[in-house]
Amino acid sequence: MRNVDRTVKDAHKKEMQEKFRYHMGYLVDALKHSLGATTDVNTARAFFWNPVITSLITRIDEILIRKLCVVLTTIVCEHEIHTRKFKEFCLATA
């Protein structure tokens, strides 16, 4: 990666981190002494539970965030799912 590209990428990352901290109160991908990165399950939940704010911060389409939430929730649920319909939903989302 070129230096210019890296500088732009780092600036964008810092901007998103600051916005997540300000709007949602979460430290995202920041190092904590002896604990590793701050991104955890609660941060991930907040990301998907607040799709409007998340979309504004990340510039990812809100509908895509909502659909990814459905996909990930379905994957971890313990209920029986209709695999053909789920596959169609996943393919339509991709």
C-alpha angles and dihedrals in degrees: 000000000000120000093245092052091048092051092052091046093049092048091050091048092050091049092052092046091053092048093049089050093048100041101032105019094238131131106219124200094343120139120247120197110265093347102079121221122357096227107110142151094286091053090049091050092050089050091059099032091058102044095158094055092039090052092050092049100043099030088230114141111266093224090054090052090050092048092048088052089055091048095049094043091050092049093055098039119105095220125107111258133199098249097198092053091044091051091050091049091050093048091048089050093050 
